[in-house]
Amino acid sequence: MKIAFVGKGGSGKTTLSSLFIRHLAANEAPVVAVDADINQHLGAALGLAEDEAAELPALGAHLPLIKEYLRGSNPRIASADTMIKTTPPGRGSRLLRVTEDNPVYEACARTVLLDGEPVRLMATGPFTEADLGVACYHSKVGAVELCLNHLVDGPDEYVVVDMTAGSDSFASGMFTRFDVTFLVAEPTRKGVSVYRQYKEYARDFGVALKVVGNKVQGPEDIEFLQDEVGEDLLVTVGHSDWVRAMEKGRPASFELLEATNRFALQSLQDAADDSYAHRDWDRYTEQMVSFHLKNAESWGNAKTGADLAEQVDPGFVLREGLDALGAFDGGAGSEETVSPRPQSPRPAPQPA
């Protein structure tokens, strides 16, 4: 399952995403963790020293390699230079799997051991002074969006993305790339303001949104969140001595995390697992194509000098049961590679 953590700055989004990743690893689940936040704190939250976190390879710096690998032998993509962040896969494109080894993971991922259990960690890379005046941060997370567009994950596999803070995620179509989105909200008016924005933006795209109340101190905080977000409130999380020790660089074994907080993390996993039953690869592919056509028309064609609408394989549906080059291999999860795709284009946000 593809899972996003979002929330306003300071809500505890990165801390909770790191705890969820630790929880999955403790359950021996395959995990790819992605830091797509401009502040790049996920590595430290997973226990990396400051210098180790700084040495994580930046996905954005390896964009040419990522494009060339994913392009594969897709005849609709003339060259890697004509690929943009929304370029969809088609027959001949290389697809990514959570547990495989490939050149993208080799260049861009590092294995982090969490109480002895391995997790693949990838990072977008920080926004540097060299980017000022020539790029926006959303152009740097394009590598993440491109990888998600080409990633086929199955049940009991997890891709956890710590998204950029606030509603900035809506500057691209990446917010539609997830099976479930966990919005971390404090029990304050500011804390739920991002929820209202996300709920409004996501309404027309079928985004599964669940609220995780954080920094909850008592029944009044829970009542406030229930009044503000209603049935979207999944679970609440309170103070944690384990997290405080981890933030000091002195984490205990994860099995010593407070029982109430471990229960909350299991509720997140249960919600993610339940989302698999509602997975709709046709809609996923339709939205991918819709965002790509919008971006192609608004800026992509001019930037690349190509008609990027030609990159769309009209009968291709990304789904389980495809082999590494986008052809149906008879595996589970699909009856066919080519099937009619519903054509109901939806408006997409303009790129930053």
ChimeraX attribute file (.defattr): number of C-alpha atoms within 10 A of each C-alpha:
attribute: neighborCount
match mode: 1-to-1
recipient: residues
	/A:1	24
	/A:2	22
	/A:3	23
	/A:4	25
	/A:5	25
	/A:6	32
	/A:7	28
	/A:8	22
	/A:9	15
	/A:10	13
	/A:11	22
	/A:12	19
	/A:13	26
	/A:14	30
	/A:15	20
	/A:16	22
	/A:17	27
	/A:18	24
	/A:19	20
	/A:20	20
	/A:21	26
	/A:22	24
	/A:23	21
	/A:24	21
	/A:25	20
	/A:26	16
	/A:27	10
	/A:28	13
	/A:29	17
	/A:30	19
	/A:31	22
	/A:32	24
	/A:33	26
	/A:34	23
	/A:35	27
	/A:36	30
	/A:37	23
	/A:38	20
	/A:39	14
	/A:40	22
	/A:41	21
	/A:42	26
	/A:43	23
	/A:44	20
	/A:45	20
	/A:46	23
	/A:47	19
	/A:48	17
	/A:49	13
	/A:50	11
	/A:51	9
	/A:52	11
	/A:53	18
	/A:54	17
	/A:55	11
	/A:56	18
	/A:57	18
	/A:58	20
	/A:59	28
	/A:60	19
	/A:61	14
	/A:62	15
	/A:63	21
	/A:64	14
	/A:65	16
	/A:66	22
	/A:67	23
	/A:68	17
	/A:69	18
	/A:70	28
	/A:71	27
	/A:72	21
	/A:73	17
	/A:74	19
	/A:75	14
	/A:76	18
	/A:77	22
	/A:78	14
	/A:79	14
	/A:80	17
	/A:81	14
	/A:82	18
	/A:83	22
	/A:84	23
	/A:85	25
	/A:86	26
	/A:87	28
	/A:88	28
	/A:89	30
	/A:90	27
	/A:91	26
	/A:92	19
	/A:93	23
	/A:94	22
	/A:95	24
	/A:96	23
	/A:97	15
	/A:98	18
	/A:99	13
	/A:100	7
	/A:101	10
	/A:102	11
	/A:103	12
	/A:104	19
	/A:105	19
	/A:106	9
	/A:107	15
	/A:108	22
	/A:109	21
	/A:110	19
	/A:111	14
	/A:112	17
	/A:113	15
	/A:114	17
	/A:115	13
	/A:116	9
	/A:117	16
	/A:118	19
	/A:119	23
	/A:120	19
	/A:121	23
	/A:122	25
	/A:123	30
	/A:124	25
	/A:125	23
	/A:126	19
	/A:127	17
	/A:128	10
	/A:129	8
	/A:130	8
	/A:131	12
	/A:132	10
	/A:133	7
	/A:134	7
	/A:135	13
	/A:136	13
	/A:137	21
	/A:138	21
	/A:139	16
	/A:140	23
	/A:141	25
	/A:142	22
	/A:143	26
	/A:144	22
	/A:145	23
	/A:146	22
	/A:147	20
	/A:148	21
	/A:149	24
	/A:150	22
	/A:151	21
	/A:152	21
	/A:153	18
	/A:154	17
	/A:155	12
	/A:156	15
	/A:157	19
	/A:158	24
	/A:159	21
	/A:160	23
	/A:161	28
	/A:162	27
	/A:163	26
	/A:164	24
	/A:165	21
	/A:166	18
	/A:167	19
	/A:168	16
	/A:169	19
	/A:170	20
	/A:171	16
	/A:172	22
	/A:173	22
	/A:174	22
	/A:175	23
	/A:176	22
	/A:177	19
	/A:178	21
	/A:179	26
	/A:180	25
	/A:181	23
	/A:182	26
	/A:183	27
	/A:184	31
	/A:185	30
	/A:186	27
	/A:187	23
	/A:188	12
	/A:189	12
	/A:190	12
	/A:191	20
	/A:192	23
	/A:193	18
	/A:194	21
	/A:195	25
	/A:196	14
	/A:197	13
	/A:198	23
	/A:199	17
	/A:200	10
	/A:201	15
	/A:202	16
	/A:203	11
	/A:204	10
	/A:205	15
	/A:206	11
	/A:207	18
	/A:208	18
	/A:209	21
	/A:210	23
	/A:211	26
	/A:212	26
	/A:213	26
	/A:214	23
	/A:215	18
	/A:216	17
	/A:217	13
	/A:218	9
	/A:219	9
	/A:220	11
	/A:221	18
	/A:222	20
	/A:223	12
	/A:224	16
	/A:225	26
	/A:226	17
	/A:227	11
	/A:228	18
	/A:229	17
	/A:230	12
	/A:231	11
	/A:232	18
	/A:233	21
	/A:234	19
	/A:235	17
	/A:236	23
	/A:237	21
	/A:238	14
	/A:239	13
	/A:240	14
	/A:241	13
	/A:242	18
	/A:243	20
	/A:244	12
	/A:245	12
	/A:246	19
	/A:247	15
	/A:248	9
	/A:249	14
	/A:250	12
	/A:251	16
	/A:252	14
	/A:253	11
	/A:254	17
	/A:255	12
	/A:256	11
	/A:257	17
	/A:258	15
	/A:259	10
	/A:260	13
	/A:261	18
	/A:262	18
	/A:263	13
	/A:264	18
	/A:265	24
	/A:266	15
	/A:267	14
	/A:268	21
	/A:269	20
	/A:270	11
	/A:271	16
	/A:272	23
	/A:273	17
	/A:274	15
	/A:275	18
	/A:276	16
	/A:277	10
	/A:278	9
	/A:279	15
	/A:280	12
	/A:281	15
	/A:282	17
	/A:283	19
	/A:284	21
	/A:285	20
	/A:286	21
	/A:287	22
	/A:288	22
	/A:289	25
	/A:290	22
	/A:291	23
	/A:292	24
	/A:293	24
	/A:294	20
	/A:295	24
	/A:296	22
	/A:297	13
	/A:298	13
	/A:299	12
	/A:300	23
	/A:301	17
	/A:302	12
	/A:303	12
	/A:304	14
	/A:305	10
	/A:306	17
	/A:307	14
	/A:308	22
	/A:309	18
	/A:310	12
	/A:311	23
	/A:312	19
	/A:313	17
	/A:314	13
	/A:315	12
	/A:316	22
	/A:317	26
	/A:318	27
	/A:319	26
	/A:320	22
	/A:321	20
	/A:322	22
	/A:323	18
	/A:324	18
	/A:325	20
	/A:326	24
	/A:327	19
	/A:328	18
	/A:329	16
	/A:330	14
	/A:331	12
	/A:332	11
	/A:333	11
	/A:334	16
	/A:335	14
	/A:336	17
	/A:337	19
	/A:338	15
	/A:339	12
	/A:340	10
	/A:341	15
	/A:342	10
	/A:343	11
	/A:344	10
	/A:345	13
	/A:346	14
	/A:347	12
	/A:348	18
	/A:349	14
	/A:350	14
	/A:351	15
	/A:352	12
